[in-house]
Amino acid sequence: MNKQRRKQLREIADKLADLNADLESLKDEEQEAYDNLPESLQDGERGQTMNEIIDTLDTAFYSLEETICSITEAIEH
């Protein structure tokens, strides 16, 4: 891989890392909102929906993290 493509990949990885940090922040905010719900609401439909959203955001975070690692690995070869 030439220098130009490596540079472009680094820029993409950096942008993805920034977006992943934003995604993690939003997930943490949703988790905090869930944690602050009364227990009766946590066990209800609203709480279940929030929990599913948190799980989905967590999955997205780790998927993006894996993508960033793959790009970094490509750069290093």
N, C-alpha and C positions, 0 to 999 in steps of 0.2 A: 504494500500500500504506500502510495506516495505521501509526501509531507502535507500537501493541500487537503487530501481526503482525511488524513489523521486529524488535522486541525478542525475540519468540519465536524468530524465525529466527536471531538472534545467539546465543541460548542453545543452540539446536540445533547451530549451527556450532561453538560452543565445546566442547560435549560430544563432538562428532565429532572435533575436533582432539585432545582428551585421549585418546579411544579410539585414534586413529591413532598417537599417540605410544606408547601401550602396544603396539600391533600392531608398530610398528617395533622396539621393544625386544625383543619375542619373536622377531622375524625375525633380529635381530642375534645373539641368544643361540643360535638354531639354527645360524646361519652360523658362529659361533665353535665350537660343538660339532662341526660338520662339519669345520672347518679343523683341529681338534685330533685328528681321527681319523687313524690310520695310513693311508698312501696305499693300501695293499691294501684297506682297508675303504671308503675313499672311492670306489674303482673298482667295488666290489661292489654288491649289491642294497641294502644298508643305506644306502650313500652316495648311490646314485641316488634312493632314496626321500627322503632328507633334502634333496637338491638340488631335487627336485620340490616339496617343502613350502616351501622357501625361495623358489622362483620363484612359487608360489601366494600366499604371504604378501606378496611384493613387488608382485604384481599387485593384490592387495586393498588394499595401502597406497596405491598410485597411484590406484586407483579411488576410494577414499575421499577422497583429496586433491582429486581432480577434483570430487567431490560438494561438498566444502567450498567450493571456488572458485565453483561454480555457485550455491550458497546466498548467498555473499558478493556475487556479481554481482546476484542478485535483490534483496538488501537495498539495494544502491547505486542501483537504478533508481527 
